[in-house]
């Protein structure tokens, strides 16, 4: 909820042209950029304002966190989608024109 849900509703839920970033694929960056990305990602994952953390439950927000960080802090500096990976939740298991098949 909160900041991250608002971000999702304003930036991802209504704009089909915005790529869905795959948190399992990160590469082709220099060490400093990678460290910067992971520092932002960690700050989101341990954000005390996440309601699920206050309940001590598994937060399971890696996809949302990765997209928030990529779009908020790395917009215009990142690349994803085809030909790197297939469409998110496209179940395109037969594709041979991409490096990674997304589920």
N, C-alpha and C positions, 0 to 999 in steps of 0.2 A: 504494500500500500504506500501511501504518502508520496514522496518525491518520485519514486521509481514507477509507481502505478500511473501517476500523472504524466511522466515522461512517455511511458508506453502508449497511453491513450492519445497523447498529442502528436507523437512522432512515428509510431510504428503501426498501431491498430488501424489508422485511417489512410495511410500512405503506402500503397502496394509497391511503389518504386523504390522504397527504402529497403536495402538488403537486410536479411536476418543474419547476423554474424554468428558463426559457429565457434563456440568457446573451445572446442577440441582442436581447432586449427589455428596456430599462431606461428609465424615464422617469417623469414626473409626480412628481419629487422636487425638493426644494430643493438648491441647490448644495452645501451642507455634507453632506447625506445622500449625494449622489452621490459626492463626494470620499471620504467615509468608506467607502462601498461599494467603490470602485475601489482604495483603499489596502489594504483587507482582501484583495480579489481578487488584487492584485499580490503581496502577501506569500505567498499560497498558491501562485501560479504560479511563483514563484522560490524556494520553500522548498527549501533544500539537502538536506532529508531525502527528497525525491522521488527514487527510485532512477533513474528515466529521465534525470534531469538529470545525474547523475554519469556516465552513459554518453555524454553529449553528444547524445542523441537528442531528437527533437521530443516534447514531453511530452503534447500532445493531451488535456489534462484540463480544458478550459474548462468543460464541462458539470458535471463533478464539483466543480470549484472554485466555480462560481457557486452550486450548490446548497448546498455546505458553508457558504459565506459567508452566503447568504440565511437558512438555517435556524439557524446558530450565532449570528450577530450581529444579524439583522434579523427574527427570529421574532416574529410579531405586529405587525410594522411594514411588512409587504410584502403585495402582492396579486398573484396570477397566476391563470392558467387561464381558464376561460370567464367572461365573454364577451370577455376580452382575447385569448386565443389558444386554438386547438383543442388537443386532447389530444396530448401528446408521443408520437411514433411511432404516432399513430392513422391517419395517411395519409388524413385527412378533407378531401380537396381540394374537395369539393362544398359545404362548409359556407359559409353566407352570414350566419351569426348571430354571428361572431367577427371581431375586427379583424385578427388574424394567423393564417394557416394554418401550423401546425407540420408538419414533415415526418414 
